[in-house]
Amino acid sequence: MSDIKIDKEHTSSDTLSFTAPSAVNQQKRNFLVAATAGVGALGAAAVAVPFVGSMLPSERAKAAGAPVEVDISKIQPGTVMTAEWRGQPVWIINRTDEMTADLAKHDKDLSDPKSEVPQQPEYCKNTNRSIKPNIAVVVGICTHLGCSPTEKLQAGGDMGENWTGGFFCPCHGSRFDLAGRVFKGSPAPINLVIPPHQYLTETTLLIGVDNKTEV
């Protein structure tokens, strides 16, 4: 009689109220099945979120050096635009024909005019330090103490009559030409860095991947 529950609230009645043990057990089983299914669904959802997230572009991967695609079609001659690669500014300079011609005229004033120090890929070891003669791609960080130089693209001006265009670091006075080559007497010991890059099309630049083929 241990499985029979007596309803003591009805002591005046001769009727006994009881619940069969099989019904109780079935209710417990139904509850446990439903609870287990709910926990399993939550667990699956928790696993799915990071899995989906892992397929999205990672900011950490970009900072570590993922290639950056840049549209250079709107850079006017004689101007510069700034992109970002590895968390660093990268200058893309559209040099005029006159600017490009001037690069070969002041070698005597430069610390490393032939780019002997490996601050550029081999395919950019030339006077222009570029794949395309008119387009320069330069990391905009001074090689002295890591400051960011200011663009001084136009000849003359507050840089003096002998200035043919380039970049000036106001922190300590380092000067660089339009190919990122450092002038003698500057605190910066070496030329600016040329990052690996290639052209996907005539006007689409990919920074961060080497390619020796000129488009």
NUKOL-282011 format. One record per residue: x, y, z of N, C-alpha, C, CB in turn. Coordinates in steps of 0.05 Angstrom, whole numbers, plus 32768, in hexadecimal, padded with zeros to 4 digits. Glycine has a CB too. Example, Ala and Ser with C-alpha at 12.3 -4.5 7.8 and 13.67 -1.06 7.14 Angstrom:
{node {8108; 7F8E; 809C}; {80F6; 7FA6; 809C}; {8108; 7FBE; 809C}; {80E2; 7FA7; 80B5}} {node {8101; 7FD3; 808E}; {8111; 7FEB; 808F}; {8102; 8001; 809D}; {811A; 7FF4; 8072}} 
//
This chain:
{node {8011; 7FE8; 8000}; {8000; 8000; 8000}; {8011; 8019; 8000}; {7FED; 8000; 8018}} {node {802C; 8017; 7FFE}; {803D; 802E; 8000}; {803A; 8040; 7FE7}; {8059; 8026; 8003}} {node {8030; 8035; 7FD1}; {802D; 8045; 7FB8}; {8013; 8054; 7FB7}; {8030; 8034; 7FA0}} {node {8001; 8050; 7FCA}; {7FE6; 805D; 7FCA}; {7FE7; 8075; 7FDB}; {7FD0; 8049; 7FD3}} {node {7FDE; 808C; 7FD0}; {7FDD; 80A6; 7FDE}; {7FC1; 80AB; 7FE8}; {7FE8; 80BD; 7FCD}} {node {7FBD; 80AE; 8002}; {7FA2; 80B2; 800D}; {7F9D; 80D0; 800E}; {7F9F; 80A6; 8029}} {node {7F86; 80D9; 8005}; {7F7E; 80F5; 8005}; {7F72; 80FA; 8020}; {7F69; 80FC; 7FEE}} {node {7F82; 8106; 8032}; {7F79; 810A; 804E}; {7F66; 8121; 8050}; {7F90; 810F; 805F}} {node {7F63; 8132; 803B}; {7F50; 8149; 803C}; {7F33; 813F; 803B}; {7F56; 815C; 8026}} {node {7F2F; 8127; 8033}; {7F13; 811D; 8030}; {7F0F; 8106; 8044}; {7F0E; 8113; 8013}} {node {7F14; 810B; 805E}; {7F11; 80F7; 8073}; {7EF5; 80EE; 8077}; {7F1D; 8101; 808D}} {node {7EE2; 8100; 806F}; {7EC6; 80F9; 8073}; {7EBB; 80E6; 805D}; {7EB5; 8112; 8073}} {node {7ECC; 80E2; 8049}; {7EC3; 80D1; 8033}; {7ED0; 80B6; 8035}; {7ECB; 80DE; 8017}} {node {7EC2; 80A2; 802C}; {7ECC; 8087; 802C}; {7EDD; 8081; 8014}; {7EB5; 8073; 802D}} {node {7EE0; 8096; 8001}; {7EEE; 8091; 7FE8}; {7F0C; 8098; 7FEC}; {7EE2; 80A1; 7FD2}} {node {7F1D; 8087; 7FE3}; {7F3A; 808C; 7FE4}; {7F43; 8097; 7FC9}; {7F49; 8073; 7FEB}} {node {7F53; 80AD; 7FC9}; {7F5E; 80B9; 7FB0}; {7F7B; 80B0; 7FAE}; {7F5B; 80D8; 7FB0}} {node {7F83; 80A6; 7F96}; {7F9F; 809E; 7F92}; {7FA7; 80A2; 7F75}; {7FA3; 8080; 7F9B}} {node {7FC2; 80A4; 7F71}; {7FCD; 80A7; 7F56}; {7FDF; 808E; 7F51}; {7FDE; 80C1; 7F54}} {node {7FDA; 8082; 7F3B}; {7FEA; 8069; 7F35}; {8007; 8070; 7F31}; {7FDE; 805C; 7F1B}} {node {8019; 805F; 7F3A}; {8036; 8064; 7F37}; {803F; 8067; 7F1A}; {8046; 804E; 7F45}} {node {8033; 8059; 7F08}; {803A; 805A; 7EEC}; {8035; 8075; 7EE0}; {802B; 8044; 7EDB}} {node {8020; 8082; 7EE9}; {8019; 809D; 7EDF}; {802D; 80B1; 7EE9}; {7FFD; 80A5; 7EE7}} {node {8036; 80AF; 7F02}; {804A; 80C1; 7F0E}; {8064; 80BE; 7EFF}; {804E; 80BB; 7F2C}} {node {806D; 80A6; 7EFA}; {8086; 80A1; 7EEC}; {8086; 80AC; 7ED0}; {808D; 8084; 7EEC}} {node {806F; 80A9; 7EC3}; {806C; 80B3; 7EA7}; {806E; 80D1; 7EA6}; {8052; 80AA; 7E9A}} {node {8062; 80DF; 7EBA}; {8064; 80FC; 7EBB}; {8081; 8105; 7EBF}; {8052; 8107; 7ED2}} {node {8090; 80F7; 7ED1}; {80AC; 80FD; 7ED5}; {80BC; 80FA; 7EBC}; {80B7; 80EC; 7EEC}} {node {80B7; 80E3; 7EAE}; {80C6; 80DE; 7E95}; {80C0; 80F4; 7E81}; {80BE; 80C3; 7E8A}} {node {80A7; 80FC; 7E7E}; {80A0; 8112; 7E6B}; {80AE; 812C; 7E71}; {8082; 8116; 7E6A}} {node {80B0; 8132; 7E8B}; {80BD; 814B; 7E94}; {80DB; 814A; 7E8E}; {80B8; 8150; 7EB2}} {node {80E7; 8133; 7E94}; {8104; 8131; 7E8F}; {810B; 8132; 7E72}; {810E; 8117; 7E9B}} {node {80FA; 8125; 7E61}; {80FF; 8126; 7E44}; {80FE; 8142; 7E3A}; {80EB; 8114; 7E36}} {node {80E9; 8151; 7E43}; {80E5; 816D; 7E39}; {80FC; 817F; 7E43}; {80CA; 8178; 7E44}} {node {8105; 817A; 7E5C}; {811A; 818B; 7E67}; {8134; 8185; 7E59}; {811E; 8186; 7E85}} {node {813A; 816C; 7E53}; {8153; 8164; 7E45}; {8153; 816F; 7E29}; {8156; 8146; 7E44}} {node {813D; 816E; 7E1C}; {813B; 8179; 7E00}; {8140; 8197; 7E00}; {811F; 8173; 7DF4}} {node {8135; 81A5; 7E14}; {8139; 81C2; 7E16}; {8156; 81C9; 7E1A}; {8128; 81CE; 7E2C}} {node {8164; 81BB; 7E2D}; {8180; 81C0; 7E32}; {8191; 81BA; 7E19}; {818A; 81B0; 7E49}} {node {818A; 81A5; 7E0B}; {8199; 819E; 7DF3}; {8196; 81B3; 7DDE}; {818F; 8183; 7DE8}} {node {817E; 81BE; 7DDB}; {817A; 81D3; 7DC7}; {818A; 81EC; 7DCD}; {815C; 81DA; 7DC5}} {node {818B; 81F3; 7DE7}; {819B; 820A; 7DF0}; {81B8; 8206; 7DEB}; {8196; 8211; 7E0D}} {node {81C1; 81ED; 7DF0}; {81DE; 81E7; 7DEB}; {81E5; 81E9; 7DCE}; {81E4; 81CC; 7DF6}} {node {81D3; 81DF; 7DBD}; {81D8; 81E0; 7DA0}; {81D9; 81FD; 7D96}; {81C2; 81D1; 7D90}} {node {81C7; 820D; 7DA2}; {81C8; 822A; 7D9A}; {81E1; 8237; 7DA3}; {81AF; 8239; 7DA6}} {node {81EB; 8230; 7DBB}; {8203; 823C; 7DC5}; {821B; 8234; 7DB4}; {8208; 8234; 7DE2}} {node {821B; 821B; 7DAA}; {8231; 8213; 7D99}; {8230; 8220; 7D7E}; {8231; 81F4; 7D96}} {node {8217; 8224; 7D74}; {8213; 822E; 7D59}; {821D; 824B; 7D56}; {81F6; 822C; 7D50}} {node {8219; 825B; 7D6B}; {8220; 8278; 7D6A}; {823E; 827C; 7D65}; {8218; 8286; 7D83}} {node {8250; 826F; 7D75}; {826C; 8273; 7D6F}; {8274; 8267; 7D54}; {827D; 8267; 7D85}} {node {8267; 8252; 7D4C}; {826E; 8246; 7D32}; {8268; 8259; 7D1B}; {825F; 822B; 7D2E}} {node {8250; 8265; 7D1C}; {8249; 8279; 7D08}; {825B; 8291; 7D0A}; {822C; 8282; 7D0B}} {node {8261; 829A; 7D22}; {8274; 82B0; 7D26}; {828F; 82AB; 7D1A}; {8276; 82B7; 7D43}} {node {8298; 8291; 7D1B}; {82B2; 828B; 7D11}; {82B4; 828E; 7CF3}; {82BA; 826F; 7D19}} {node {829D; 828F; 7CE5}; {829E; 8291; 7CC8}; {829E; 82AF; 7CBF}; {8286; 8283; 7CBC}} {node {829A; 82C1; 7CD2}; {829A; 82DD; 7CCC}; {82B7; 82E8; 7CCB}; {8289; 82ED; 7CE0}} {node {82BC; 82FE; 7CBC}; {82D7; 8309; 7CBB}; {82E0; 8311; 7CD7}; {82D8; 8322; 7CA8}} {node {82F8; 830B; 7CDE}; {8303; 8310; 7CF8}; {8313; 832A; 7CF9}; {8314; 82F9; 7D02}} {node {830C; 833C; 7D0B}; {831C; 8355; 7D0E}; {8338; 834E; 7D17}; {830F; 8368; 7D22}} {node {833B; 8339; 7D27}; {8356; 8331; 7D2F}; {8366; 8327; 7D18}; {8354; 831B; 7D45}} {node {8359; 8319; 7D05}; {8367; 830F; 7CED}; {8370; 8327; 7CDC}; {8355; 82FC; 7CDD}} {node {835F; 833B; 7CDA}; {8366; 8353; 7CCB}; {837E; 8361; 7CD7}; {834F; 8367; 7CC9}} {node {837E; 8363; 7CF2}; {8394; 8370; 7D00}; {83AE; 8360; 7CFD}; {838D; 8374; 7D1D}} {node {83AB; 8346; 7CFA}; {83C3; 8335; 7CF8}; {83CF; 8336; 7CDC}; {83BC; 8319; 7CFF}} {node {83C0; 8342; 7CC9}; {83CC; 8345; 7CAE}; {83BC; 833B; 7C98}; {83E6; 8337; 7CAE}} {node {83A2; 8337; 7C9B}; {8391; 832F; 7C85}; {8392; 8344; 7C6F}; {8373; 832B; 7C8E}} {node {8393; 833B; 7C55}; {8395; 834E; 7C3F}; {837D; 8362; 7C3F}; {8395; 833F; 7C24}} {node {8383; 837A; 7C35}; {836F; 838F; 7C34}; {836C; 8398; 7C17}; {8377; 83A8; 7C46}} {node {8354; 8398; 7C0D}; {834F; 839F; 7BF1}; {8347; 83BD; 7BF0}; {8338; 838E; 7BE5}} {node {8353; 83CC; 7BDE}; {834E; 83E9; 7BDD}; {8348; 83F2; 7BC0}; {8367; 83F9; 7BE8}} {node {8333; 8401; 7BBE}; {832C; 840D; 7BA4}; {833B; 8427; 7BA1}; {830C; 8412; 7BA1}} {node {834D; 8429; 7B8D}; {835E; 8441; 7B8A}; {8355; 8452; 7B72}; {837B; 8439; 7B86}} {node {833D; 844C; 7B68}; {8334; 8459; 7B4F}; {832F; 8477; 7B53}; {831B; 844C; 7B45}} {node {8329; 8480; 7B6C}; {8322; 849B; 7B71}; {8339; 84AD; 7B7B}; {830B; 849C; 7B84}} {node {8351; 84A2; 7B7C}; {8368; 84B2; 7B86}; {8371; 84C4; 7B6F}; {837F; 84A0; 7B90}} {node {836E; 84DD; 7B72}; {8376; 84F0; 7B5D}; {8394; 84F3; 7B5C}; {8369; 850C; 7B62}} {node {83A0; 84F9; 7B45}; {83BD; 84FD; 7B43}; {83C6; 8513; 7B56}; {83C5; 8504; 7B26}} {node {83DC; 850D; 7B64}; {83E7; 8521; 7B77}; {83DA; 8520; 7B92}; {83E3; 853C; 7B6C}} {node {83CA; 850B; 7B98}; {83BD; 8508; 7BB2}; {83C3; 84ED; 7BBE}; {839F; 850D; 7BAF}} {node {83BB; 84E9; 7BD7}; {83C0; 84D1; 7BE5}; {83A7; 84C8; 7BF4}; {83D8; 84D4; 7BF9}} {node {83A3; 84AE; 7BF7}; {838D; 84A4; 7C08}; {839A; 8491; 7C1C}; {8377; 8495; 7BF7}} {node {838C; 848C; 7C32}; {8397; 847B; 7C48}; {8385; 8463; 7C4B}; {839A; 848B; 7C62}} {node {8392; 844B; 7C4B}; {8384; 8432; 7C51}; {8390; 8428; 7C6B}; {8387; 841D; 7C3A}} {node {8385; 8412; 7C75}; {838F; 8406; 7C8E}; {8396; 83E9; 7C8A}; {837B; 840A; 7CA5}} {node {83AD; 83E1; 7C92}; {83B6; 83C5; 7C91}; {83C6; 83BE; 7CA9}; {83C6; 83BF; 7C76}} {node {83BF; 83A9; 7CB7}; {83CC; 83A1; 7CD0}; {83CB; 83B7; 7CE5}; {83E9; 839A; 7CCB}} {node {83B6; 83C6; 7CE4}; {83B3; 83DC; 7CF7}; {83C5; 83F4; 7CF2}; {83B8; 83D2; 7D13}} {node {83D1; 83F5; 7CDA}; {83E3; 840A; 7CD3}; {83D8; 841A; 7CBB}; {83FF; 83FF; 7CCC}} {node {83DD; 8434; 7CBA}; {83D5; 8444; 7CA3}; {83E7; 843D; 7C8B}; {83D6; 8462; 7CA9}} {node {83DA; 843A; 7C74}; {83E9; 8435; 7C5B}; {83E1; 844B; 7C47}; {83E3; 8418; 7C4F}} {node {83F5; 845A; 7C3F}; {83F0; 8470; 7C2B}; {83F1; 8464; 7C0F}; {8405; 8486; 7C2E}} {node {83DD; 846C; 7BFF}; {83DD; 8466; 7BE3}; {83DE; 8480; 7BD4}; {83C3; 8455; 7BDB}} {node {83F5; 8486; 7BC7}; {83FA; 84A0; 7BBB}; {83F8; 849E; 7B9D}; {8415; 84AB; 7BC4}} {node {83E8; 84AE; 7B91}; {83E6; 84B0; 7B74}; {83F9; 84C6; 7B6B}; {83C8; 84B4; 7B69}} {node {8411; 84BF; 7B64}; {8425; 84D3; 7B5D}; {8421; 84DC; 7B40}; {8442; 84C8; 7B61}} {node {8424; 84F6; 7B3B}; {8423; 8500; 7B20}; {843D; 84F8; 7B11}; {841F; 8520; 7B20}} {node {843D; 84FC; 7AF7}; {8455; 84F5; 7AE7}; {846C; 8507; 7AF0}; {8450; 84F9; 7AC9}} {node {8466; 8520; 7AF7}; {847C; 8532; 7B00}; {8487; 8528; 7B1B}; {8471; 854E; 7B03}} {node {8475; 8520; 7B2D}; {847F; 8515; 7B47}; {8491; 84FD; 7B43}; {8467; 850E; 7B59}} {node {8488; 84EB; 7B32}; {8498; 84D3; 7B2D}; {84B3; 84D9; 7B21}; {8488; 84C0; 7B1A}} {node {84B4; 84EC; 7B0E}; {84CD; 84F4; 7B02}; {84E0; 8500; 7B16}; {84C8; 8508; 7AEB}} {node {84D6; 850E; 7B2A}; {84E7; 851B; 7B3E}; {84F4; 8507; 7B51}; {84D6; 852F; 7B4E}} {node {84EA; 84EF; 7B52}; {84F5; 84DB; 7B65}; {8512; 84D4; 7B5E}; {84E4; 84C2; 7B64}} {node {8519; 84D6; 7B45}; {8535; 84CF; 7B3D}; {8549; 84E6; 7B3F}; {8535; 84C4; 7B21}} {node {853F; 84FD; 7B49}; {8550; 8515; 7B48}; {855D; 851C; 7B63}; {8540; 852C; 7B3F}} {node {8557; 850E; 7B78}; {8562; 8516; 7B92}; {856F; 84FE; 7BA1}; {854D; 8523; 7BA4}} {node {857A; 84EB; 7B93}; {8586; 84D4; 7BA0}; {859C; 84DC; 7BB3}; {8592; 84C1; 7B8A}} {node {85AB; 84F1; 7BAC}; {85C2; 84F9; 7BBD}; {85B8; 8504; 7BD9}; {85D1; 850F; 7BAF}} {node {859F; 850A; 7BDA}; {8594; 8515; 7BF4}; {8588; 84FF; 7C05}; {857F; 852A; 7BEE}} {node {8588; 84E6; 7BFC}; {857A; 84D1; 7C0A}; {858E; 84BE; 7C18}; {8569; 84C1; 7BF6}} {node {8584; 84B2; 7C2E}; {8595; 84A0; 7C3D}; {8597; 8485; 7C2F}; {8589; 849C; 7C59}} {node {8582; 847C; 7C22}; {8582; 8462; 7C15}; {8573; 8465; 7BFA}; {8575; 844C; 7C27}} {node {857E; 8472; 7BE7}; {8570; 8478; 7BCE}; {8569; 845F; 7BBD}; {8580; 848B; 7BBD}} {node {857A; 844A; 7BBF}; {8576; 8432; 7BB0}; {8566; 841C; 7BBF}; {8591; 8426; 7BA7}} {node {855C; 8424; 7BD6}; {854B; 8411; 7BE6}; {855A; 83F7; 7BEC}; {8531; 840C; 7BD8}} {node {8573; 83FA; 7BF5}; {8583; 83E2; 7BFC}; {8579; 83D4; 7C15}; {85A0; 83E9; 7BFE}} {node {8570; 83E4; 7C28}; {8565; 83D9; 7C41}; {854A; 83CC; 7C3A}; {8561; 83EF; 7C58}} {node {8545; 83B3; 7C42}; {852C; 83A5; 7C39}; {8513; 83AF; 7C47}; {852F; 8388; 7C3E}} {node {850B; 83C7; 7C40}; {84F2; 83D2; 7C4A}; {84DB; 83D0; 7C36}; {84F7; 83F0; 7C52}} {node {84DF; 83C1; 7C21}; {84CC; 83BE; 7C0C}; {84CF; 83A2; 7BFF}; {84CF; 83D5; 7BF6}} {node {84B9; 8399; 7BF2}; {84BC; 8380; 7BE3}; {84D0; 8383; 7BCC}; {84A0; 8376; 7BD8}} {node {84DB; 836E; 7BC2}; {84EF; 836F; 7BAC}; {84E3; 837D; 7B93}; {84F9; 8353; 7BA5}} {node {84C9; 8378; 7B8E}; {84BD; 8384; 7B76}; {84B9; 83A2; 7B78}; {84A3; 8376; 7B70}} {node {84BE; 83AD; 7B90}; {84BD; 83CA; 7B94}; {84D8; 83D6; 7B99}; {84AA; 83D1; 7BAA}} {node {84ED; 83C7; 7B94}; {8508; 83D2; 7B98}; {8511; 83E0; 7B7E}; {851C; 83BB; 7B9F}} {node {8506; 83F8; 7B7B}; {850C; 8409; 7B64}; {8509; 8426; 7B6C}; {84F9; 8402; 7B4B}} {node {850F; 8438; 7B5A}; {850E; 8455; 7B62}; {84F3; 845D; 7B6C}; {8516; 8466; 7B4A}} {node {84DE; 8452; 7B60}; {84C3; 845A; 7B67}; {84B9; 844B; 7B80}; {84B0; 8454; 7B50}} {node {84C7; 8435; 7B87}; {84BF; 8423; 7B9C}; {84A1; 841B; 7B9A}; {84C3; 8431; 7BB7}} {node {849A; 8412; 7B82}; {847E; 840C; 7B7C}; {847C; 83F8; 7B65}; {846E; 8425; 7B76}} {node {8464; 83EC; 7B62}; {845E; 83DB; 7B4B}; {8457; 83ED; 7B33}; {8447; 83C7; 7B51}} {node {8444; 83FE; 7B37}; {843D; 8412; 7B23}; {844D; 842C; 7B28}; {841E; 8418; 7B24}} {node {8459; 8437; 7B14}; {846A; 844F; 7B18}; {845C; 8466; 7B27}; {8473; 845A; 7AFD}} {node {8442; 846A; 7B22}; {8435; 8481; 7B2E}; {8428; 847B; 7B49}; {8420; 848B; 7B1B}} {node {8423; 8462; 7B4F}; {8415; 845B; 7B68}; {8429; 8450; 7B7D}; {83FF; 8446; 7B63}} {node {842B; 845F; 7B93}; {843C; 8456; 7BA9}; {842A; 844C; 7BC0}; {844E; 846E; 7BB4}} {node {8433; 8436; 7BCC}; {8425; 842A; 7BE3}; {8439; 8428; 7BFA}; {8419; 840D; 7BDB}} {node {8434; 8438; 7C0E}; {8448; 843C; 7C23}; {843B; 843B; 7C3F}; {8456; 8457; 7C20}} {node {8447; 842C; 7C52}; {843E; 842C; 7C6D}; {8444; 8448; 7C7A}; {844B; 8415; 7C7E}} {node {8430; 8455; 7C83}; {8433; 8471; 7C8D}; {843C; 8473; 7CAA}; {841A; 8480; 7C8A}} {node {8452; 8465; 7CB1}; {845D; 8466; 7CCC}; {847B; 846C; 7CCA}; {8458; 844B; 7CDB}} {node {8483; 8481; 7CD8}; {849F; 8489; 7CD7}; {84B1; 8473; 7CE3}; {84A3; 84A4; 7CE7}} {node {84C8; 846F; 7CD6}; {84DA; 845A; 7CDF}; {84EC; 8463; 7CF5}; {84EA; 8450; 7CC7}} {node {84E7; 847A; 7D00}; {84F7; 8484; 7D17}; {84EB; 8479; 7D30}; {84F8; 84A3; 7D17}} {node {84D4; 8484; 7D38}; {84C7; 847C; 7D51}; {84A9; 8475; 7D4D}; {84C9; 8492; 7D66}} {node {84A1; 8470; 7D34}; {8486; 8466; 7D30}; {8471; 847C; 7D2E}; {847F; 8453; 7D44}} {node {8478; 8495; 7D2B}; {8464; 84AA; 7D27}; {8458; 84A9; 7D0B}; {8471; 84C6; 7D2C}} {node {8443; 84B8; 7D07}; {8437; 84B9; 7CEC}; {843E; 84D3; 7CDE}; {8418; 84B5; 7CEE}} {node {844E; 84D2; 7CC9}; {8455; 84EB; 7CBB}; {843D; 84F9; 7CAE}; {846A; 84E5; 7CA5}} {node {8442; 8512; 7CA7}; {842D; 8522; 7C9A}; {8433; 8524; 7C7C}; {842C; 853F; 7CA7}} {node {841F; 8523; 7C6C}; {8423; 8525; 7C4F}; {842A; 8542; 7C47}; {840A; 851C; 7C40}} {node {843F; 8543; 7C37}; {8448; 855D; 7C2C}; {844E; 8557; 7C0E}; {8463; 8568; 7C3B}} {node {8438; 8551; 7C00}; {843B; 8547; 7BE5}; {8444; 855B; 7BD1}; {8421; 853C; 7BDC}} {node {843D; 8574; 7BD5}; {8444; 8589; 7BC1}; {8460; 8594; 7BC5}; {842F; 859F; 7BC2}} {node {846C; 859B; 7BB0}; {8487; 85A7; 7BB1}; {8487; 85C2; 7BBF}; {8493; 85A9; 7B95}} {node {849E; 85C9; 7BCC}; {84A0; 85E3; 7BD8}; {848F; 85E6; 7BF1}; {8499; 85F9; 7BC4}} {node {8482; 85FD; 7BF3}; {8471; 8602; 7C0A}; {8481; 8606; 7C23}; {845D; 85EC; 7C0E}} {node {8476; 85FE; 7C3A}; {8484; 8602; 7C53}; {849B; 85EF; 7C57}; {8470; 85FF; 7C6A}} {node {84A0; 85DD; 7C43}; {84B6; 85CB; 7C45}; {84CF; 85D6; 7C37}; {84AF; 85B0; 7C39}} {node {84CD; 85ED; 7C2B}; {84E4; 85F9; 7C1E}; {84E4; 85F5; 7C00}; {84FD; 85EE; 7C29}} {node {84F3; 8605; 7BF2}; {84F3; 8605; 7BD5}; {84FF; 85EC; 7BC8}; {8502; 861D; 7BCA}} {node {8510; 85DE; 7BD7}; {851C; 85C6; 7BCD}; {850B; 85AD; 7BD1}; {8537; 85C2; 7BD9}} {node {84F5; 85B0; 7BDE}; {84E3; 859A; 7BE4}; {84D3; 8592; 7BCB}; {84CF; 85A0; 7BFB}} {node {84D4; 8578; 7BC3}; {84C6; 856F; 7BAB}; {84AE; 855E; 7BB1}; {84D9; 855F; 7B99}} {node {84A7; 855D; 7BCA}; {848F; 854E; 7BD2}; {8496; 8535; 7BE2}; {847E; 8546; 7BBA}} {node {8485; 852E; 7BF5}; {848A; 8516; 7C05}; {847B; 8517; 7C20}; {84A8; 8513; 7C0A}} {node {8489; 850F; 7C35}; {847C; 850D; 7C4F}; {8490; 8518; 7C65}; {8474; 84F0; 7C56}} {node {8484; 8524; 7C79}; {8494; 8530; 7C8E}; {8489; 8527; 7CA9}; {8494; 854F; 7C8C}} {node {849A; 851D; 7CBA}; {8492; 8515; 7CD5}; {8496; 852C; 7CE9}; {84A1; 84FB; 7CDE}} {node {8481; 8539; 7CF2}; {8485; 8550; 7D04}; {848F; 8549; 7D20}; {846A; 855E; 7D07}} {node {848F; 852F; 7D27}; {8498; 8527; 7D42}; {84B6; 852D; 7D45}; {8493; 850A; 7D46}} {node {84C6; 8525; 7D31}; {84E3; 8529; 7D34}; {84F1; 8532; 7D1A}; {84F0; 850F; 7D3D}} {node {84E0; 8539; 7D06}; {84EB; 8546; 7CEE}; {84F5; 8533; 7CD8}; {8501; 8556; 7CF6}} {node {84EE; 851A; 7CD8}; {84F6; 8509; 7CC2}; {84E7; 8510; 7CA9}; {84F0; 84EB; 7CC9}} {node {84F5; 850E; 7C92}; {84EA; 8515; 7C78}; {84EC; 84FD; 7C65}; {84F7; 852E; 7C6C}} {node {84D7; 84F9; 7C55}; {84D7; 84E3; 7C42}; {84CD; 84ED; 7C27}; {84C5; 84CB; 7C4C}} {node {84D7; 84E2; 7C11}; {84CD; 84EB; 7BF7}; {84B4; 84DB; 7BF0}; {84E3; 84E7; 7BE1}} {node {84AB; 84DF; 7BD7}; {8491; 84D3; 7BCF}; {8493; 84B5; 7BC9}; {8487; 84E2; 7BB6}} {node {84AB; 84AA; 7BCD}; {84AE; 848D; 7BCC}; {84B2; 8482; 7BE8}; {84C5; 8485; 7BB9}} {node {84B1; 8493; 7BFC}; {84B5; 848A; 7C17}; {84D2; 8487; 7C1E}; {84A7; 8471; 7C1C}} {node {84E4; 8493; 7C0F}; {8501; 8491; 7C15}; {8509; 84A8; 7C27}; {8512; 8492; 7BFB}} {node {8519; 84A2; 7C3B}; {8520; 84B5; 7C50}; {8537; 84C7; 7C46}; {8528; 84A7; 7C6A}} {node {8535; 84E1; 7C4D}; {854A; 84F4; 7C47}; {8560; 84F3; 7C5C}; {853E; 8511; 7C46}} {node {8578; 84F8; 7C53}; {858F; 84F9; 7C65}; {858A; 850F; 7C7B}; {85A9; 8500; 7C55}} {node {8595; 850A; 7C92}; {8592; 851D; 7CA8}; {8578; 8519; 7CB8}; {8592; 8539; 7C9E}} {node {8567; 8506; 7CAF}; {854E; 8500; 7CBE}; {8553; 84ED; 7CD5}; {8539; 84F5; 7CAB}} {node {8545; 84F0; 7CEB}; {8548; 84DD; 7D01}; {8540; 84C0; 7CF8}; {8536; 84E5; 7D18}} {node {852E; 84BE; 7CE5}; {8526; 84A3; 7CDC}; {853E; 8496; 7CCD}; {850D; 84A5; 7CC8}} {node {8546; 847E; 7CD4}; {855E; 8472; 7CC9}; {8559; 8464; 7CAE}; {8568; 845E; 7CDC}} {node {8541; 845C; 7CA8}; {853C; 844D; 7C8F}; {8522; 8457; 7C82}; {853A; 842F; 7C96}} {node {851E; 844E; 7C69}; {8507; 8455; 7C59}; {84ED; 844B; 7C66}; {8509; 844B; 7C3D}} {node {84D7; 8456; 7C5E}; {84BD; 844C; 7C66}; {84B8; 8430; 7C5A}; {84A6; 8460; 7C5E}} {node {84A7; 8421; 7C67}; {84A1; 8406; 7C5F}; {848E; 8405; 7C47}; {8496; 83F5; 7C76}} {node {8493; 83F5; 7C33}; {8480; 83EF; 7C1E}; {8474; 83D4; 7C24}; {848F; 83F0; 7C01}} {node {845A; 83D3; 7C28}; {844E; 83B9; 7C2F}; {844B; 83A7; 7C16}; {8432; 83BD; 7C3B}} {node {8449; 838D; 7C19}; {8443; 837C; 7C02}; {8428; 8383; 7BF7}; {8443; 835E; 7C0B}} {node {8426; 8384; 7BDD}; {840D; 838B; 7BD0}; {840C; 8381; 7BB3}; {8408; 83A9; 7BD1}} {node {83F4; 8381; 7BA8}; {83F0; 837A; 7B8C}; {83D8; 8388; 7B81}; {83EE; 835B; 7B89}} {node {83D4; 8387; 7B67}; {83BD; 8393; 7B5A}; {83AB; 837C; 7B50}; {83C5; 83A5; 7B43}} {node {8392; 837D; 7B5A}; {837E; 8369; 7B51}; {8373; 8372; 7B36}; {8367; 8366; 7B65}} {node {836F; 838C; 7B33}; {8367; 8398; 7B1A}; {8377; 83B2; 7B17}; {8348; 839E; 7B19}} {node {8371; 83C1; 7B02}; {837F; 83DA; 7AFD}; {837B; 83EE; 7B14}; {8375; 83E7; 7AE3}} {node {8364; 83EC; 7B22}; {835D; 83FF; 7B37}; {8357; 83F2; 7B52}; {8345; 8410; 7B2E}} {node {835D; 83D9; 7B55}; {8359; 83CB; 7B6E}; {8373; 83C0; 7B79}; {8344; 83B4; 7B6B}} {node {837A; 83CA; 7B91}; {8393; 83C3; 7B9D}; {838E; 83B0; 7BB4}; {83A2; 83DD; 7BA7}} {node {839F; 839C; 7BB7}; {839E; 838A; 7BCE}; {83B7; 838C; 7BDE}; {8399; 836C; 7BC4}} {node {83B4; 8397; 7BF7}; {83CB; 839B; 7C08}; {83CE; 8383; 7C1B}; {83C8; 83B5; 7C18}} {node {83E6; 8378; 7C1C}; {83EB; 8362; 7C2E}; {83F3; 8348; 7C20}; {83D4; 835D; 7C3F}} {node {83F2; 8348; 7C05}; {83F9; 8330; 7BF5}; {840C; 8337; 7BDF}; {83DF; 8323; 7BE9}} {node {8422; 8328; 7BDD}; {8436; 832D; 7BC9}; {842D; 8323; 7BAE}; {8450; 831F; 7BD0}} {node {8434; 8333; 7B99}; {8430; 832B; 7B7E}; {8442; 833C; 7B6C}; {8412; 832E; 7B75}} {node {8453; 8330; 7B5C}; {8466; 833F; 7B4C}; {845A; 8347; 7B31}; {847F; 832F; 7B48}} {node {8442; 833E; 7B2B}; {8437; 8344; 7B11}; {842B; 8360; 7B10}; {8421; 832F; 7B0A}} {node {8433; 8370; 7AFE}; {8428; 838B; 7AFB}; {840F; 838A; 7AE9}; {843D; 839E; 7AEF}} {node {83FA; 8399; 7AF1}; {83E2; 839A; 7AE1}; {83E2; 83B2; 7ACF}; {83C9; 839B; 7AF4}} 
//
